[in-house]
């Protein structure tokens, strides 16, 4: 497997893009750069503008304001058929009147290549997506997963600088979706082409991407690596969109250059990293992931901080159990996730327990 | 339908053999009952007269007597007589031209309504049916007024100085028949083409664009092939009835524009030779059916496409 060395070259540069559809603002000042060879995801709920942004890169929509640059050239007046991008459509858009080989070779036909070369490249592309020998199949005889592979091969055969994927896995069932997540990632590494994926599924974005832009209401809320997004979400909205997060109100006791001293409700006093924007006396929200809270089964178990709790409910997932716990003597409830290892019983609702947590597991959120 | 083969576990019950449709599914009889009124109607109104025409074509007319011995003399005459050959060939040629002209004119209209009709699609489709609000006979006479020696077309062209004497090639010949029929059948061609264009998934058009096609290539490689079922349907809808059209050539065709249906009418009427007329009618039917079948077979790769 060869993967072109990851350069820091920018392949896509989006500058201050705005788009209105009638009264609806789809994009409200979006700027971002995507690096060459990157697997980049646009993640957000439906209506956040992620698909509109993808269609602007492909040329099917044009911005009202701002511009899109691909590989250094302004794309404003370049139609989709002349852009160095190719798209895998949500519906896959397999041509029903053509067979698999004709679908995959569709874009090559225009380039007036000799027939043998087209045939060879079609076979190569089909091999790339594990569909060797499917060339003569009729389009309507394909399963959902196969249609997706044909759509991928048809786009990749064009050797685009950027491959755009519009919710490519949403039409597949769960099992197949998980397999395809791994395969797409592998494929991207093999071909080394920049992938831009649109998805509303946070798990999909986290498992596949190098970087993710989380979008809400036509704006980028946060752009980070999957790990960065999960561990250091900036806002409450991003935090709740990516995974599960417990939100707990806190009061700022002191804000100094080196640290932030907080009084977190139910959890007590804790020091975290300094912040420029948060002043002392302010009321803020902190977040703590369910896996950062631990049920202390044994009396001898210890943690940075320990408090008592009552289990309100337990949801058993096989590998994990998610507990809803009432913290201390407050009305605050938090979700605690525990791995179901050997000899660890699933606790029933009403059980009194001790909860432990580490100081570094707290995330300070803006708004 | 499932045919059961007798076996040890599943022997054919004796009474089943007595059934008219041995493999009839449960509920099949009520289905038959449901379709029987229209079935009986079409049997009476379509199949029976057709059979009668066929029977008649095998008989011969001796002045006032009908000779009921079976013979194929009428068919021999229909096939060998120069006049009938000319009329038949002319009917097919005129119908083919009418079909081509109608479909070529209907396609852009259907395309426009399907892609750019927006919320006004229904209004556009309603407007297309407006000619049907008047009788066909009146429309044919209107074309006479438009195309006539002192008609609208000649009047305008003379008035504007484009021509010095009235054009005569537009009335009382095959051209007039083509013009009138193409106009009359346009809605029947527009509707099926409109339906098949509307059914094309828009993402297929975007995919073609994405893979490098400009608008013209995309039309030729995606839109046109996928709308072929509509084009084939429209062609058949226009071609089949126009071969047998009788009113238009009679009123606008002059002598050069007469078609086979006019001759059939003459045989049944003035010539008092119904058997020969029937033989001509059956021959025309066979020819039209053969051409239609060949046409459908030529286009079968477009027709098997599932959306």
Interface residues (C-beta under 8 A of the other chain):
Chain A: X58 X60 X79 X80 X81 X82 X85 X86 X87 X89 X90 X91 X93 X95 X96 X97 X106 X107 X110 X111 X140 X154 X155 X158
Chain B: X201 X203 X204 X206 X207 X208 X209 X210 X211 X212 X213 X214 X217 X221 X222 X225 X226 X301 X302 X305 X306 X307
